[in-house]
Amino acid sequence: MLSCTSFFQLILRRRSFMKSILVRSFCVLMSLHLAGFAWGQKQAGLHAGTSAVDISPTVFPIQLRSGASNHVHDPLHVRCVALENGEGRVAIALVDAIGVGREMVDEAKAVAARETGWNANEMLVSGTHTHSAPKGGDTTPGRIAYERLRREGLAQALIEAIKSLEPAKVGFASDEEPSEVYNRRWFLKPGTMEKNPFGLFDQVRTNAPRGNLLKPAGPTDPEVCVIDVRNRRGRPLGLIANYALHYVGGIPTVTEPDGRVVGMASADYFGEFARRMPFRIGGSKPPENFVAMMTNAQVVTSITSISTKHVLRVLLSSRSALSRGRPPTPLIERSRRSRITTKIQ
């Protein structure tokens, strides 16, 4: 398995793919003129706010899937983008975690609702599905502390994003990058399917031996979609991207003095995407308080034998088909070559 770092760079090298999507979304940015909301006063139109809260562990040892560890490879965050347009509003929060539990989320939403006046059902929370995030819980000091840190960080991100609302405009665009997605569920060759724990034969199997594979059990989802949020002066506020790629892994390990090899906490390629996108947007002067996030689509696909650097290269590389002079497709027009299909209203 290649390193997580080598995965980052493949997407970054192919930077025109994401650049083209951002150009398209910028071309379709539009001001909306419905009754709206700004913190503290009523104004017309769409308003948006963003926040990123560091939830890297501070109490050790932490519990990873690979075992106990005292090491963090890169920061973990809760990132949030809040949108309000008249009576319609939503706060979208993304946690660097393998998943988010209902109890923890409900507690954080309740805190944010009391502080902001928003309803809990106007807050959407998900995890990136990084497999290298610490576990919360109530069994060890490290897990107890991290459960609290994650819950408080989620509430803080929701509150800060909502309270930072300002007049905004938004655009949407999408395209396809099929090279990084792969269906893990396959029909197998006759006679190679083993019985499941119930003594029966499944129709398909996940992660079966390669020599037994017959055909994929379904399609893949190659779409990369982007929501580009800016204030009405054009300054970037936030970017929400979505791609159906599983976690990548390949995070470096640490050899302890006693010879034990232990893992490190990491946000995986989702975190690296968020770290680098501000510089892709603003060059050496990234926009202040800009928040980028990469959400995990319905993952029926997975490539775990490559590094995080690889996927970032694919999404941002100059060798993308979009770099060869293809004009942006109008937002209101469906194109066989571009999956821009939605008009923001």
VEXDREN-2710 file (C-alpha; in Angstrom, 1 decimal):
% VEXDREN-2710
k/r/px/py/pz
1/MET/0.0/0.0/0.0
2/LEU/1.4/3.4/-0.9
3/SER/1.6/6.1/1.7
4/CYS/-1.3/8.5/2.5
5/THR/1.0/11.3/1.4
6/SER/1.5/9.9/-2.1
7/PHE/-2.3/9.7/-2.5
8/PHE/-2.6/13.5/-1.9
9/GLN/-0.3/14.4/-4.6
10/LEU/-1.9/12.5/-7.5
11/ILE/-5.1/14.6/-7.1
12/LEU/-3.1/17.8/-6.7
13/ARG/-1.1/17.2/-9.8
14/ARG/-4.2/16.8/-11.9
15/ARG/-5.5/20.2/-10.6
16/SER/-7.4/21.2/-13.7
17/PHE/-10.2/18.8/-12.9
18/MET/-11.1/20.6/-9.7
19/LYS/-10.1/23.9/-11.2
20/SER/-12.6/23.4/-14.1
21/ILE/-15.4/22.5/-11.7
22/LEU/-14.6/25.6/-9.6
23/VAL/-14.6/27.8/-12.7
24/ARG/-17.9/26.3/-13.8
25/SER/-19.5/26.9/-10.4
26/PHE/-18.0/30.4/-10.3
27/CYS/-19.6/31.1/-13.7
28/VAL/-23.0/30.1/-12.4
29/LEU/-22.8/32.0/-9.1
30/MET/-25.9/34.0/-8.6
31/SER/-27.4/36.4/-6.1
32/LEU/-30.7/35.3/-4.7
33/HIS/-33.3/38.0/-3.9
34/LEU/-35.8/36.3/-1.6
35/ALA/-36.5/37.4/2.0
36/GLY/-33.4/36.3/3.9
37/PHE/-31.6/36.5/7.2
38/ALA/-28.4/38.0/8.6
39/TRP/-27.3/37.5/12.2
40/GLY/-29.0/40.2/14.2
41/GLN/-31.1/41.8/11.3
42/LYS/-33.3/40.9/8.4
43/GLN/-31.9/41.3/4.9
44/ALA/-32.9/40.0/1.5
45/GLY/-31.3/37.1/-0.2
46/LEU/-29.1/34.1/0.6
47/HIS/-26.8/34.1/3.6
48/ALA/-23.9/31.7/4.4
49/GLY/-21.5/31.1/7.3
50/THR/-18.6/28.7/7.9
51/SER/-16.6/27.3/10.7
52/ALA/-13.8/24.7/11.3
53/VAL/-13.1/23.5/14.8
54/ASP/-10.0/21.4/15.6
55/ILE/-10.9/18.2/17.4
56/SER/-7.4/16.6/17.5
57/PRO/-7.1/14.5/20.6
58/THR/-5.3/15.9/23.7
59/VAL/-5.6/13.1/26.2
60/PHE/-3.5/9.9/25.5
61/PRO/-3.4/7.1/24.8
62/ILE/-6.2/7.2/22.2
63/GLN/-7.9/4.1/20.8
64/LEU/-7.6/3.6/17.0
65/ARG/-8.8/0.7/15.0
66/SER/-5.2/-0.5/15.0
67/GLY/-4.9/-0.3/18.8
68/ALA/-3.8/2.1/21.4
69/SER/-1.6/5.1/20.3
70/ASN/0.0/8.3/21.5
71/HIS/0.4/9.8/18.1
72/VAL/-1.5/12.1/15.7
73/HIS/-0.3/12.3/12.1
74/ASP/-2.5/15.3/11.0
75/PRO/-5.3/17.4/12.6
76/LEU/-8.9/16.3/12.8
77/HIS/-11.7/18.8/12.5
78/VAL/-15.4/19.4/12.5
79/ARG/-16.2/21.6/9.5
80/CYS/-19.5/23.3/8.9
81/VAL/-21.3/25.4/6.3
82/ALA/-24.6/27.1/7.2
83/LEU/-27.0/28.5/4.6
84/GLU/-30.2/30.5/5.1
85/ASN/-32.6/32.0/2.5
86/GLY/-35.8/33.3/3.9
87/GLU/-37.4/30.5/6.0
88/GLY/-35.3/27.8/4.4
89/ARG/-32.0/27.0/6.3
90/VAL/-29.6/24.2/6.8
91/ALA/-26.2/23.7/8.6
92/ILE/-24.1/21.0/7.1
93/ALA/-21.4/19.7/9.4
94/LEU/-18.7/17.1/8.6
95/VAL/-16.8/15.3/11.3
96/ASP/-13.4/13.7/10.7
97/ALA/-14.6/10.3/12.1
98/ILE/-15.4/6.9/10.8
99/GLY/-19.0/7.6/11.7
100/VAL/-21.2/9.7/14.1
101/GLY/-23.5/8.3/16.7
102/ARG/-27.1/9.4/17.2
103/GLU/-26.7/10.2/20.9
104/MET/-23.6/12.3/20.5
105/VAL/-25.1/14.2/17.5
106/ASP/-28.4/14.8/19.2
107/GLU/-26.6/16.3/22.3
108/ALA/-24.5/18.6/20.1
109/LYS/-27.5/19.7/18.1
110/ALA/-29.4/20.5/21.2
111/VAL/-26.7/22.8/22.5
112/ALA/-26.5/24.5/19.1
113/ALA/-30.2/24.9/18.9
114/ARG/-30.4/26.6/22.3
115/GLU/-27.6/28.9/21.4
116/THR/-28.8/29.9/17.9
117/GLY/-32.5/29.5/17.8
118/TRP/-32.3/27.1/14.9
119/ASN/-34.1/23.8/15.0
120/ALA/-32.1/20.6/15.4
121/ASN/-33.8/19.1/12.3
122/GLU/-32.1/22.0/10.3
123/MET/-28.7/20.6/11.1
124/LEU/-27.2/17.8/9.0
125/VAL/-24.2/15.9/10.4
126/SER/-22.1/13.1/8.9
127/GLY/-18.7/11.6/9.2
128/THR/-16.0/11.4/6.6
129/HIS/-15.5/7.7/7.3
130/THR/-11.7/8.0/7.9
131/HIS/-10.6/4.7/9.4
132/SER/-7.8/6.3/11.4
133/ALA/-9.8/8.7/13.7
134/PRO/-9.8/8.0/17.4
135/LYS/-12.7/6.3/19.0
136/GLY/-14.9/7.9/21.6
137/GLY/-16.7/6.1/24.4
138/ASP/-16.7/5.6/28.1
139/THR/-14.2/2.9/28.9
140/THR/-10.8/4.7/29.2
141/PRO/-9.7/8.2/30.0
142/GLY/-8.6/8.8/26.4
143/ARG/-11.9/7.6/24.9
144/ILE/-14.0/9.6/27.5
145/ALA/-12.0/12.8/26.8
146/TYR/-12.3/12.4/23.0
147/GLU/-16.0/11.7/23.1
148/ARG/-16.5/15.0/25.0
149/LEU/-14.0/16.9/22.7
150/ARG/-15.8/15.6/19.6
151/ARG/-19.3/16.4/20.9
152/GLU/-18.3/19.9/22.1
153/GLY/-16.4/20.6/18.8
154/LEU/-19.5/19.7/16.8
155/ALA/-21.7/22.0/18.8
156/GLN/-19.1/24.8/18.5
157/ALA/-18.8/24.4/14.7
158/LEU/-22.6/24.5/14.2
159/ILE/-22.9/27.6/16.4
160/GLU/-20.0/29.5/14.8
161/ALA/-21.2/28.8/11.3
162/ILE/-24.7/30.0/12.0
163/LYS/-23.5/33.1/13.9
164/SER/-21.2/34.0/11.0
165/LEU/-23.9/34.3/8.4
166/GLU/-23.4/37.0/5.8
167/PRO/-24.9/37.9/2.4
168/ALA/-23.8/35.3/0.0
169/LYS/-24.2/33.6/-3.4
170/VAL/-23.8/30.0/-4.4
171/GLY/-23.1/27.9/-7.5
172/PHE/-23.1/24.2/-8.3
173/ALA/-21.2/22.1/-10.8
174/SER/-20.2/18.5/-11.3
175/ASP/-18.2/16.2/-13.5
176/GLU/-16.9/12.6/-13.5
177/GLU/-13.7/11.1/-12.4
178/PRO/-14.1/7.3/-12.9
179/SER/-10.4/6.2/-12.4
180/GLU/-10.6/6.1/-8.6
181/VAL/-13.8/4.2/-8.0
182/TYR/-14.3/0.4/-8.0
183/ASN/-17.1/-1.9/-7.0
184/ARG/-16.1/-4.1/-4.1
185/ARG/-19.1/-6.4/-4.4
186/TRP/-18.8/-9.1/-7.2
187/PHE/-20.6/-12.1/-8.6
188/LEU/-18.2/-15.0/-8.2
189/LYS/-17.2/-17.8/-10.6
190/PRO/-19.3/-21.0/-10.2
191/GLY/-18.2/-23.1/-7.3
192/THR/-16.1/-20.4/-5.5
193/MET/-18.7/-18.8/-3.2
194/GLU/-18.3/-19.9/0.4
195/LYS/-21.3/-20.3/2.8
196/ASN/-22.1/-17.3/5.0
197/PRO/-22.4/-17.6/8.8
198/PHE/-26.0/-18.8/8.4
199/GLY/-24.9/-21.8/6.2
200/LEU/-26.3/-20.2/3.0
201/PHE/-24.8/-18.9/-0.2
202/ASP/-24.9/-15.2/-0.9
203/GLN/-25.5/-14.0/-4.5
204/VAL/-22.5/-11.6/-4.3
205/ARG/-19.5/-11.1/-2.1
206/THR/-17.5/-8.1/-0.9
207/ASN/-13.7/-8.2/-1.2
208/ALA/-13.6/-11.7/-2.6
209/PRO/-10.3/-13.2/-3.7
210/ARG/-9.4/-11.7/-7.1
211/GLY/-9.1/-15.1/-8.7
212/ASN/-12.8/-15.8/-7.9
213/LEU/-14.3/-12.7/-9.5
214/LEU/-16.8/-13.0/-12.3
215/LYS/-18.4/-9.6/-12.8
216/PRO/-19.2/-6.5/-10.6
217/ALA/-22.5/-6.7/-8.8
218/GLY/-23.5/-3.1/-9.8
219/PRO/-22.3/0.2/-11.2
220/THR/-19.9/2.7/-9.7
221/ASP/-20.6/6.4/-9.0
222/PRO/-17.8/8.5/-10.7
223/GLU/-19.4/11.9/-10.0
224/VAL/-17.5/14.7/-8.3
225/CYS/-19.9/17.5/-7.4
226/VAL/-19.0/20.8/-5.9
227/ILE/-21.1/23.5/-4.1
228/ASP/-19.2/26.8/-4.2
229/VAL/-20.2/29.4/-1.6
230/ARG/-19.0/33.0/-1.7
231/ASN/-20.0/36.3/-0.2
232/ARG/-21.7/38.9/-2.5
233/ARG/-18.3/40.6/-3.1
234/GLY/-17.0/37.3/-4.5
235/ARG/-14.8/36.3/-1.6
236/PRO/-14.8/32.5/-1.2
237/LEU/-16.5/31.3/2.0
238/GLY/-16.8/27.6/1.6
239/LEU/-16.7/24.7/-0.7
240/ILE/-18.5/21.4/-0.3
241/ALA/-17.3/18.6/-2.5
242/ASN/-18.6/15.0/-2.7
243/TYR/-17.1/11.8/-4.1
244/ALA/-17.9/8.1/-3.7
245/LEU/-14.4/7.1/-2.6
246/HIS/-13.9/5.0/0.5
247/TYR/-11.2/6.0/3.0
248/VAL/-7.7/5.4/1.6
249/GLY/-5.5/4.6/4.6
250/GLY/-1.7/4.1/4.3
251/ILE/-1.1/6.4/7.2
252/PRO/2.5/6.2/8.4
253/THR/3.2/4.2/11.6
254/VAL/5.5/4.8/14.5
255/THR/7.9/2.3/16.0
256/GLU/8.0/2.7/19.8
257/PRO/11.2/2.3/21.9
258/ASP/10.0/-1.2/22.8
259/GLY/9.7/-2.2/19.2
260/ARG/5.9/-2.0/18.9
261/VAL/4.6/-0.6/15.7
262/VAL/1.6/1.7/16.3
263/GLY/-0.7/3.7/14.1
264/MET/-1.3/7.4/14.1
265/ALA/-4.6/9.4/14.1
266/SER/-5.4/11.0/10.7
267/ALA/-8.2/12.6/8.8
268/ASP/-7.1/10.7/5.7
269/TYR/-7.5/12.2/2.3
270/PHE/-10.6/14.1/3.4
271/GLY/-8.5/16.2/5.7
272/GLU/-5.7/16.8/3.2
273/PHE/-8.3/17.9/0.6
274/ALA/-9.6/20.5/3.1
275/ARG/-6.1/21.7/4.0
276/ARG/-4.9/22.2/0.4
277/MET/-8.1/23.6/-1.2
278/PRO/-7.7/27.1/0.3
279/PHE/-4.4/27.4/-1.5
280/ARG/-5.9/26.1/-4.7
281/ILE/-8.5/28.8/-4.4
282/GLY/-6.3/31.7/-3.3
283/GLY/-2.7/30.7/-4.2
284/SER/-0.2/31.9/-1.7
285/LYS/-2.9/34.1/0.0
286/PRO/-5.8/31.7/0.8
287/PRO/-9.0/33.4/1.6
288/GLU/-9.5/34.1/5.3
289/ASN/-11.8/31.7/7.2
290/PHE/-12.5/29.7/4.0
291/VAL/-13.7/26.2/4.8
292/ALA/-13.5/23.3/2.3
293/MET/-14.8/19.9/3.0
294/MET/-14.9/16.6/1.1
295/THR/-17.9/14.5/2.0
296/ASN/-18.1/10.7/1.3
297/ALA/-20.9/9.8/-1.1
298/GLN/-22.7/6.4/-0.9
299/VAL/-19.7/4.2/-0.9
300/VAL/-20.4/1.2/-3.1
301/THR/-16.9/1.7/-4.4
302/SER/-13.5/1.5/-2.9
303/ILE/-9.8/1.7/-3.7
304/THR/-7.7/1.0/-0.7
305/SER/-4.5/-0.2/-2.4
306/ILE/-3.5/3.4/-3.4
307/SER/-2.4/6.4/-1.3
308/THR/-4.4/9.5/-0.5
309/LYS/-2.0/11.6/-2.5
310/HIS/-3.1/9.6/-5.6
311/VAL/-6.7/10.6/-5.4
312/LEU/-5.9/14.3/-4.8
313/ARG/-3.7/14.2/-7.9
314/VAL/-6.6/12.8/-9.9
315/LEU/-9.1/15.4/-8.8
316/LEU/-6.8/18.4/-9.5
317/SER/-4.5/17.2/-12.3
318/SER/-3.6/19.1/-15.5
319/ARG/-4.1/15.9/-17.5
320/SER/-7.9/15.9/-17.0
321/ALA/-10.0/15.9/-20.1
322/LEU/-11.4/19.2/-18.8
323/SER/-8.0/20.8/-19.5
324/ARG/-8.2/20.3/-23.2
325/GLY/-10.3/23.3/-24.1
326/ARG/-13.7/22.0/-23.3
327/PRO/-15.9/25.1/-22.6
328/PRO/-18.0/25.2/-19.4
329/THR/-21.5/23.8/-19.9
330/PRO/-24.3/26.2/-19.2
331/LEU/-26.0/25.3/-15.9
332/ILE/-29.5/25.0/-17.4
333/GLU/-28.3/22.7/-20.1
334/ARG/-27.8/18.9/-19.8
335/SER/-24.7/17.6/-21.6
336/ARG/-23.5/14.1/-22.2
337/ARG/-20.0/15.3/-21.4
338/SER/-20.9/17.1/-18.2
339/ARG/-23.2/16.2/-15.3
340/ILE/-24.1/19.8/-14.5
341/THR/-27.8/19.3/-13.9
342/THR/-29.0/21.5/-11.1
343/LYS/-29.9/25.2/-10.9
344/ILE/-29.6/26.8/-7.5
345/GLN/-32.7/28.9/-6.7
END
